[in-house]
Amino acid sequence: MNDFSLQELNTLLGVFAKAGIQEQAASPEELDLLVRLQHAQAERDEIENMDFDDCLGGACKL
């Protein structure tokens, strides 16, 4: 599976913003892709910013 890096996801979302594609004015296909990219970016950001010291003692959120 080819996952995008956080930087790549941020770049893709930036392209959507520069193109002026917003949720309320997007076609169904554009909206689906935009929502999926936003979700993937949020997940990737959380994973990359996770402090793995929080995982000590079995308290990890993974």
Secondary structure in CASP SS format (residue, H / E / C, confidence):
PFRMAT SS
TARGET T0000
AUTHOR 0000-0000-0000
METHOD secondary structure of the structure
MODEL  1
M C 1.00
N C 1.00
D C 1.00
F C 1.00
S C 1.00
L H 1.00
Q H 1.00
E H 1.00
L H 1.00
N H 1.00
T H 1.00
L H 1.00
L H 1.00
G H 1.00
V H 1.00
F H 1.00
A H 1.00
K H 1.00
A C 1.00
G C 1.00
I C 1.00
Q C 1.00
E H 1.00
Q H 1.00
A H 1.00
A C 1.00
S C 1.00
P H 1.00
E H 1.00
E H 1.00
L H 1.00
D H 1.00
L H 1.00
L H 1.00
V H 1.00
R H 1.00
L H 1.00
Q H 1.00
H H 1.00
A H 1.00
Q H 1.00
A H 1.00
E H 1.00
R H 1.00
D H 1.00
E H 1.00
I H 1.00
E H 1.00
N C 1.00
M C 1.00
D C 1.00
F H 1.00
D H 1.00
D H 1.00
C H 1.00
L H 1.00
G H 1.00
G H 1.00
A C 1.00
C C 1.00
K C 1.00
L C 1.00
END
